[in-house]
Amino acid sequence: MSNCALPSVDFDVVIAGGGPAGLCTALELRRWGHRVCVVERGSFEEPRIGEHLSARGVSLVASMGLGSHWDPSEHLLSPGMISVWGGAEPVDLPAFFRPEGAGVHIARPAFEQGLALALMERGGEVRTRSRLEAIRREGDVFAIEVHSLGKSEELFARFLVDATGRPAAIARRLGRKVVHRDRLIGLCASSPGAHRVLEPMVEATPAGWWYSSSIPDGRAIAIYFTDADLREGETLSETWARALMETSLSRSRLGEEARAWRPRGIDAGTQSLGGPPALGCVAVGDAALALDPLSSSGLTRAIEGGKMAALALHRAGGGDLGALARYESELGSALREHQAGKARYYGLETRFLDEPFWQRRHALRAPIARILSPKDELCWGLEDAAVRPLASLTPDIPVSILRDLAEKPCSARCLAETLRSLYQYDDTEIVQLLHALVHSRSLRVLGGGWGA
């Protein structure tokens, strides 16, 4: 990315989104001397979900040399986790992927403000209360229209980074699609005032699981995770109150008054991007790959992913034509590793195997070889009226495709190849889907084998 190669270009990289992923990408690029601009819709004052930073994340932040803009002692130490998982008694929870010691609960606005200040001190630009309105290619560069406080300007950059979070707004605008791997949502609420100190805890329940903890401002936060289609037409408050009554330890430690807390819904499912990336554009953080919150790795992955993306952009700017493709491949490997770890951990909970939420997660552990036996023929036999409810199990597949599949029997192998090639389903997701379809009586398996 030579500054003299393209003198008409304002920036080497423009980054849409000023969360940890976008800011860490920018900081790493500045370390190599690249011209960067972060465009952020907010002002780093809005509260955000995702306060936990693992021990690995703490080490990553420390390695960035933020000086006075990062002091772990100013955040709430998180030495461990209580688990009510796989049994009724609370126990210490082993690390989801690997034990790394104590993490911290950070105050997100202060953390992001510190990253932004460090970036500006190093010569990077940050545009707050701004948004990208239009994007077009002009030869080898992006022409990007940015609106801020009623004014509009056009920026030119060689590369564009989507750090807009789960919406992946830039990647979708440039032709990619978000592939949802499940339908997990979270109902999130916090105490209206100060609350007694709570060590982080997860608790499994029949239709999902709870997370609760103290946060740095002295309040308590609780999130109930379940599948979107299991709420049975309830309001968020009704689901919250009902689900809290199904807990044991969570209800007692949050207090009865927690039933009146006002939850808001958040998307919490595992998701990735499908389709080829646009030339010169990469996604980072949740825009690239959003993981199940059970891993407690969102912030750490954002920082780690920002460093990975910056390295790929640095190499691409230096003429390495395969750098961005290798970055995409690394994201795919991270997804497969996460799915395997998720299946193992959800598989530890066996008390609620008659419940749809847990049946879906245990299906992740079924062997794909048993699904793909050539003798297994899937008989749908659905009437048209039954196809649309079926779509709730397959949110990424158009209803028209489901209707075509329902008109005649097909082999498990044929269906699996369709899901894999057109909709980027991996083996564990194919198993999960077929398991859900069989147990919902949407199809039956002929000729013996799995699910018969």
C-alpha positions as CSV (number, residue, x, y, z in Angstrom):
1,M,0.0,0.0,0.0
2,S,2.4,2.7,-1.1
3,N,1.2,6.2,-0.5
4,C,2.9,7.4,-3.7
5,A,1.4,4.7,-5.9
6,L,-2.1,6.2,-5.9
7,P,-1.8,9.8,-4.9
8,S,-5.5,10.5,-5.6
9,V,-6.6,7.9,-3.1
10,D,-7.5,9.4,0.3
11,F,-6.9,6.2,2.3
12,D,-5.5,2.8,1.9
13,V,-8.4,1.3,3.9
14,V,-11.8,2.7,5.0
15,I,-13.4,0.7,7.8
16,A,-17.2,0.8,8.3
17,G,-17.9,0.3,12.0
18,G,-16.0,1.4,15.1
19,G,-16.4,-1.5,17.4
20,P,-13.5,-3.5,18.7
21,A,-13.0,-5.4,15.4
22,G,-12.9,-2.3,13.3
23,L,-10.7,-0.3,15.6
24,C,-8.3,-3.1,16.2
25,T,-8.0,-3.6,12.4
26,A,-7.2,0.1,12.0
27,L,-4.7,0.1,14.9
28,E,-2.8,-2.9,13.4
29,L,-2.8,-1.3,9.9
30,R,-1.4,2.0,11.4
31,R,1.4,0.0,12.9
32,W,2.5,-0.7,9.3
33,G,2.0,2.9,8.3
34,H,-1.2,2.5,6.3
35,R,-3.7,5.4,5.9
36,V,-6.9,4.3,7.6
37,C,-10.3,5.9,8.3
38,V,-12.9,4.4,10.6
39,V,-16.5,5.5,9.9
40,E,-18.7,5.0,13.0
41,R,-22.5,5.6,13.2
42,G,-22.4,6.3,17.0
43,S,-20.1,8.3,19.3
44,F,-18.6,5.5,21.5
45,E,-21.1,6.3,24.2
46,E,-23.9,3.8,23.5
47,P,-24.1,0.7,25.7
48,R,-23.3,-2.6,23.9
49,I,-23.7,-6.3,24.6
50,G,-20.5,-8.3,25.0
51,E,-18.6,-7.2,28.1
52,H,-16.5,-10.4,28.7
53,L,-12.9,-10.4,27.5
54,S,-11.0,-13.7,27.9
55,A,-7.5,-14.0,29.3
56,R,-6.3,-14.4,25.7
57,G,-8.1,-11.2,24.7
58,V,-6.5,-9.3,27.6
59,S,-3.1,-10.5,26.4
60,L,-3.9,-9.4,22.8
61,V,-4.9,-5.9,24.0
62,A,-1.8,-5.6,26.1
63,S,0.3,-6.5,23.1
64,M,-1.1,-3.5,21.2
65,G,0.8,-1.0,23.4
66,L,-2.2,1.2,24.1
67,G,-0.5,2.9,27.1
68,S,-2.8,4.9,29.3
69,H,-5.8,3.9,27.1
70,W,-5.8,0.4,28.5
71,D,-5.6,-0.5,32.2
72,P,-7.1,-3.9,33.1
73,S,-7.4,-2.9,36.8
74,E,-10.1,-0.4,35.8
75,H,-12.3,-3.3,34.7
76,L,-14.0,-6.1,36.7
77,L,-11.9,-9.2,37.1
78,S,-13.6,-12.4,36.0
79,P,-11.7,-15.3,37.5
80,G,-14.1,-18.1,36.7
81,M,-17.6,-19.2,35.9
82,I,-20.3,-21.1,37.8
83,S,-22.1,-23.8,35.7
84,V,-25.5,-25.4,36.3
85,W,-25.1,-27.6,33.2
86,G,-25.5,-31.4,32.9
87,G,-26.8,-31.5,36.5
88,A,-28.8,-29.6,39.1
89,E,-25.8,-28.8,41.2
90,P,-23.6,-25.7,40.4
91,V,-20.0,-26.5,39.6
92,D,-17.0,-24.6,38.3
93,L,-17.1,-24.4,34.5
94,P,-14.1,-25.5,32.5
95,A,-13.1,-23.1,29.7
96,F,-15.2,-23.7,26.6
97,F,-12.2,-24.1,24.2
98,R,-9.1,-23.9,26.4
99,P,-8.2,-22.9,29.9
100,E,-6.4,-19.5,29.9
101,G,-6.8,-18.0,33.3
102,A,-8.8,-15.0,34.4
103,G,-10.5,-12.6,32.0
104,V,-12.3,-9.3,32.7
105,H,-15.7,-7.7,32.2
106,I,-15.0,-4.5,30.5
107,A,-17.0,-1.3,30.2
108,R,-17.6,-1.3,26.4
109,P,-18.0,2.5,25.8
110,A,-14.8,3.3,27.8
111,F,-12.9,0.5,26.1
112,E,-13.9,1.6,22.6
113,Q,-13.2,5.3,23.4
114,G,-9.7,4.2,24.4
115,L,-9.1,2.3,21.2
116,A,-10.4,5.3,19.1
117,L,-8.2,7.8,21.0
118,A,-5.1,5.5,20.5
119,L,-5.9,5.2,16.8
120,M,-6.1,9.0,16.4
121,E,-2.9,9.5,18.4
122,R,-1.2,7.2,15.9
123,G,-2.4,9.2,12.9
124,G,-5.6,7.3,12.0
125,E,-8.9,9.1,11.3
126,V,-12.2,8.4,13.1
127,R,-15.4,9.9,11.8
128,T,-18.2,9.5,14.4
129,R,-21.9,10.0,13.9
130,S,-21.2,9.1,10.2
131,R,-22.5,6.5,7.8
132,L,-21.7,5.1,4.4
133,E,-24.4,6.0,2.0
134,A,-23.1,4.8,-1.4
135,I,-20.2,2.6,-2.6
136,R,-19.0,2.1,-6.1
137,R,-15.8,0.9,-7.8
138,E,-13.7,3.2,-9.9
139,G,-11.0,1.1,-11.4
140,D,-9.0,-0.4,-8.6
141,V,-10.4,1.8,-5.8
142,F,-13.6,2.3,-3.9
143,A,-15.5,5.6,-4.1
144,I,-17.4,5.9,-0.8
145,E,-20.0,8.5,0.0
146,V,-20.0,9.3,3.7
147,H,-22.7,11.4,5.4
148,S,-22.0,13.1,8.7
149,L,-24.1,15.7,10.6
150,G,-25.9,16.7,7.4
151,K,-22.8,17.0,5.3
152,S,-21.6,14.6,2.6
153,E,-18.2,13.9,1.2
154,E,-16.6,11.3,-1.0
155,L,-13.7,9.2,0.1
156,F,-11.5,7.1,-2.1
157,A,-9.8,3.9,-0.8
158,R,-8.0,0.9,-2.1
159,F,-9.7,-1.5,0.4
160,L,-12.9,-1.5,2.3
161,V,-13.6,-3.3,5.6
162,D,-17.0,-4.3,6.8
163,A,-17.0,-4.1,10.7
164,T,-20.7,-3.4,11.0
165,G,-21.4,-6.4,13.2
166,R,-24.1,-9.0,12.7
167,P,-26.0,-7.0,10.0
168,A,-22.9,-7.3,7.7
169,A,-24.3,-4.2,6.0
170,I,-21.4,-3.6,3.6
171,A,-20.9,-7.2,2.6
172,R,-24.6,-7.7,1.9
173,R,-24.7,-4.4,-0.1
174,L,-21.8,-5.8,-2.2
175,G,-23.6,-9.1,-3.0
176,R,-22.8,-11.5,-0.1
177,K,-25.5,-13.1,2.1
178,V,-25.6,-13.9,5.8
179,V,-25.9,-17.6,6.4
180,H,-27.6,-18.4,9.7
181,R,-26.5,-21.6,11.3
182,D,-29.2,-21.7,13.9
183,R,-32.1,-19.6,15.3
184,L,-30.6,-18.7,18.7
185,I,-31.8,-15.3,20.1
186,G,-31.1,-13.7,23.5
187,L,-33.5,-11.8,25.8
188,C,-31.2,-9.3,27.6
189,A,-32.0,-7.2,30.6
190,S,-30.2,-5.5,33.5
191,S,-31.1,-4.5,37.0
192,P,-32.4,-0.9,37.1
193,G,-29.8,0.0,39.8
194,A,-26.9,-1.4,41.8
195,H,-27.1,-5.2,42.5
196,R,-25.1,-7.5,44.7
197,V,-22.0,-8.8,43.1
198,L,-22.6,-11.9,41.0
199,E,-19.9,-14.2,39.7
200,P,-20.6,-15.1,36.0
201,M,-22.9,-18.1,35.7
202,V,-24.6,-20.2,33.0
203,E,-27.6,-22.4,33.7
204,A,-29.3,-24.8,31.3
205,T,-33.1,-24.9,31.3
206,P,-35.6,-26.9,29.2
207,A,-35.9,-24.5,26.3
208,G,-32.5,-22.8,26.4
209,W,-30.0,-21.4,28.9
210,W,-29.3,-18.4,31.1
211,Y,-26.2,-16.2,31.6
212,S,-25.9,-13.8,34.5
213,S,-23.2,-11.7,35.9
214,S,-22.2,-8.4,37.5
215,I,-21.0,-5.7,35.1
216,P,-18.5,-2.9,35.8
217,D,-21.1,-0.2,36.6
218,G,-22.4,-2.2,39.6
219,R,-25.5,-3.5,38.0
220,A,-26.4,-7.1,37.2
221,I,-27.0,-8.4,33.6
222,A,-28.9,-11.5,32.6
223,I,-29.5,-13.0,29.2
224,Y,-31.9,-15.8,28.4
225,F,-30.9,-17.7,25.2
226,T,-33.5,-19.8,23.3
227,D,-34.5,-20.5,19.7
228,A,-36.7,-17.8,18.0
229,D,-39.4,-20.3,17.0
230,L,-39.9,-21.6,20.6
231,R,-41.4,-18.5,22.1
232,E,-45.0,-19.6,21.2
233,G,-46.2,-16.1,20.3
234,E,-45.3,-14.6,23.7
235,T,-44.1,-11.1,24.2
236,L,-40.5,-10.7,25.2
237,S,-41.6,-9.9,28.8
238,E,-43.8,-13.0,28.9
239,T,-41.0,-15.3,27.7
240,W,-38.6,-13.7,30.1
241,A,-40.8,-14.2,33.2
242,R,-41.8,-17.7,32.2
243,A,-38.3,-18.8,31.5
244,L,-37.0,-17.3,34.7
245,M,-39.4,-19.4,36.7
246,E,-38.0,-22.5,35.1
247,T,-34.6,-21.8,36.6
248,S,-33.3,-22.7,40.0
249,L,-30.1,-20.8,40.9
250,S,-30.6,-17.9,38.4
251,R,-33.9,-16.9,39.9
252,S,-32.7,-17.0,43.4
253,R,-29.6,-15.0,42.9
254,L,-31.1,-12.4,40.6
255,G,-34.1,-12.0,43.0
256,E,-37.8,-12.1,42.4
257,E,-37.8,-8.5,41.2
258,A,-35.9,-9.7,38.1
259,R,-39.1,-11.0,36.7
260,A,-40.1,-7.3,36.1
261,W,-36.9,-6.4,34.3
262,R,-37.5,-5.2,30.8
263,P,-35.7,-7.4,28.3
264,R,-34.8,-6.6,24.7
265,G,-34.2,-9.1,22.0
266,I,-30.8,-9.7,20.3
267,D,-29.7,-12.0,17.6
268,A,-27.4,-14.5,19.1
269,G,-27.1,-17.3,16.5
270,T,-24.0,-18.6,14.8
271,Q,-23.7,-17.0,11.4
272,S,-21.2,-16.5,8.6
273,L,-21.0,-15.0,5.2
274,G,-21.9,-16.9,2.0
275,G,-20.9,-16.2,-1.6
276,P,-17.7,-14.8,-3.0
277,P,-16.4,-11.6,-1.4
278,A,-16.3,-8.4,-3.5
279,L,-12.9,-7.5,-4.8
280,G,-10.9,-5.5,-2.2
281,C,-13.5,-5.9,0.6
282,V,-13.2,-8.0,3.7
283,A,-15.4,-8.4,6.8
284,V,-14.2,-8.6,10.4
285,G,-15.7,-9.4,13.7
286,D,-19.3,-10.4,13.8
287,A,-19.8,-9.2,10.3
288,A,-17.5,-12.0,9.1
289,L,-18.3,-14.7,11.7
290,A,-20.6,-14.5,14.7
291,L,-20.3,-17.3,17.2
292,D,-22.6,-18.9,19.8
293,P,-22.3,-16.8,23.0
294,L,-21.7,-19.9,25.0
295,S,-18.1,-19.6,23.9
296,S,-17.8,-16.2,25.6
297,S,-15.3,-15.4,22.9
298,G,-17.0,-12.6,20.9
299,L,-14.7,-9.7,22.0
300,T,-11.6,-11.8,21.9
301,R,-12.5,-13.0,18.4
302,A,-13.1,-9.4,17.3
303,I,-9.6,-8.4,18.4
304,E,-8.0,-11.5,17.0
305,G,-9.9,-11.2,13.7
306,G,-9.0,-7.5,13.4
307,K,-5.3,-8.5,13.6
308,M,-5.8,-11.3,11.0
309,A,-7.7,-9.0,8.6
310,A,-5.1,-6.3,8.9
311,L,-2.3,-8.7,8.1
312,A,-4.2,-9.9,5.0
313,L,-4.8,-6.4,3.9
314,H,-1.2,-5.4,4.4
315,R,0.0,-8.4,2.3
316,A,-2.6,-7.7,-0.4
317,G,-1.5,-4.1,-0.6
318,G,2.0,-5.3,-1.1
319,G,1.1,-7.5,-4.1
320,D,0.2,-10.8,-2.4
321,L,-2.8,-11.8,-4.6
322,G,-3.8,-14.7,-2.5
323,A,-3.8,-12.9,0.9
324,L,-7.5,-12.1,1.1
325,A,-8.5,-15.6,-0.1
326,R,-6.3,-17.1,2.7
327,Y,-8.1,-14.9,5.2
328,E,-11.5,-16.2,4.0
329,S,-10.2,-19.7,4.4
330,E,-9.0,-19.0,7.9
331,L,-12.5,-17.8,8.8
332,G,-13.9,-21.1,7.4
333,S,-11.5,-23.1,9.6
334,A,-12.5,-21.0,12.7
335,L,-16.2,-21.7,12.0
336,R,-15.6,-25.5,11.8
337,E,-13.6,-25.5,15.0
338,H,-16.3,-23.5,16.8
339,Q,-19.1,-25.8,15.6
340,A,-17.2,-28.9,16.8
341,G,-16.6,-27.3,20.2
342,K,-20.2,-26.1,20.4
343,A,-21.5,-29.6,19.7
344,R,-19.2,-31.1,22.5
345,Y,-20.3,-28.6,25.1
346,Y,-24.1,-28.7,24.3
347,G,-23.7,-32.5,24.3
348,L,-22.8,-32.4,28.0
349,E,-26.4,-31.4,28.9
350,T,-28.6,-34.5,28.8
351,R,-31.5,-33.7,31.2
352,F,-33.8,-32.2,28.6
353,L,-33.5,-34.5,25.6
354,D,-37.2,-34.4,25.0
355,E,-37.1,-30.7,24.4
356,P,-36.7,-29.3,20.8
357,F,-33.9,-26.9,21.8
358,W,-31.7,-29.7,23.1
359,Q,-32.7,-32.2,20.4
360,R,-31.4,-29.7,17.8
361,R,-28.1,-29.3,19.6
362,H,-27.6,-33.0,20.2
363,A,-28.2,-33.6,16.5
364,L,-24.9,-31.8,15.9
365,R,-23.1,-34.8,17.3
366,A,-24.7,-37.4,15.0
367,P,-22.3,-39.1,12.6
368,I,-22.7,-37.7,9.0
369,A,-21.8,-41.1,7.5
370,R,-25.1,-42.5,8.9
371,I,-27.0,-39.7,7.3
372,L,-25.5,-40.0,3.9
373,S,-26.1,-43.7,3.3
374,P,-27.1,-44.2,-0.4
375,K,-30.0,-46.3,0.6
376,D,-31.6,-43.6,2.7
377,E,-34.4,-42.0,0.6
378,L,-36.2,-39.0,2.1
379,C,-40.0,-38.9,1.6
380,W,-41.4,-35.5,2.2
381,G,-45.0,-35.9,1.4
382,L,-45.8,-32.4,2.5
383,E,-48.8,-30.4,1.4
384,D,-48.2,-26.8,0.4
385,A,-49.7,-25.5,3.6
386,A,-47.0,-27.4,5.6
387,V,-44.1,-26.0,3.7
388,R,-44.2,-22.5,5.1
389,P,-43.9,-23.6,8.8
390,L,-41.1,-25.9,7.7
391,A,-39.3,-22.7,6.6
392,S,-38.7,-21.8,10.3
393,L,-36.3,-24.7,10.4
394,T,-34.4,-23.6,7.3
395,P,-34.3,-19.8,7.4
396,D,-31.7,-19.6,4.6
397,I,-33.5,-21.7,2.0
398,P,-36.3,-20.0,0.0
399,V,-39.8,-21.4,0.5
400,S,-40.0,-22.1,-3.3
401,I,-37.0,-24.5,-3.0
402,L,-38.7,-26.3,-0.1
403,R,-41.8,-26.6,-2.1
404,D,-39.9,-28.1,-5.0
405,L,-38.2,-30.6,-2.6
406,A,-41.5,-31.6,-1.1
407,E,-43.0,-32.7,-4.4
408,K,-41.0,-35.9,-4.7
409,P,-38.8,-38.2,-2.7
410,C,-35.0,-37.5,-2.9
411,S,-32.0,-39.2,-1.5
412,A,-30.3,-37.9,1.6
413,R,-27.1,-37.6,-0.3
414,C,-28.7,-35.4,-3.0
415,L,-30.3,-33.1,-0.3
416,A,-27.0,-32.9,1.6
417,E,-25.1,-31.9,-1.6
418,T,-27.7,-29.2,-2.3
419,L,-27.4,-27.8,1.2
420,R,-23.6,-27.9,1.0
421,S,-23.1,-26.4,-2.4
422,L,-25.9,-23.8,-2.6
423,Y,-26.4,-22.8,1.1
424,Q,-22.9,-23.4,2.6
425,Y,-24.2,-25.9,5.2
426,D,-21.5,-28.0,6.7
427,D,-21.8,-31.7,7.8
428,T,-22.9,-31.0,11.4
429,E,-25.6,-28.5,10.2
430,I,-26.9,-31.0,7.6
431,V,-27.2,-33.5,10.4
432,Q,-29.0,-31.0,12.6
433,L,-31.4,-30.0,9.9
434,L,-32.3,-33.6,8.9
435,H,-32.7,-34.5,12.6
436,A,-35.1,-31.6,13.1
437,L,-37.1,-32.4,10.0
438,V,-37.5,-36.1,10.9
439,H,-38.5,-35.4,14.5
440,S,-40.9,-32.7,13.4
441,R,-42.5,-35.3,11.1
442,S,-41.8,-33.1,8.1
443,L,-40.2,-36.0,6.4
444,R,-39.5,-39.7,7.0
445,V,-36.5,-41.8,6.0
446,L,-37.3,-44.9,3.8
447,G,-35.1,-48.0,3.6
448,G,-33.8,-48.1,7.1
449,G,-30.8,-46.3,8.4
450,W,-30.7,-43.1,10.4
451,G,-34.1,-41.7,11.6
452,A,-36.1,-44.7,10.4
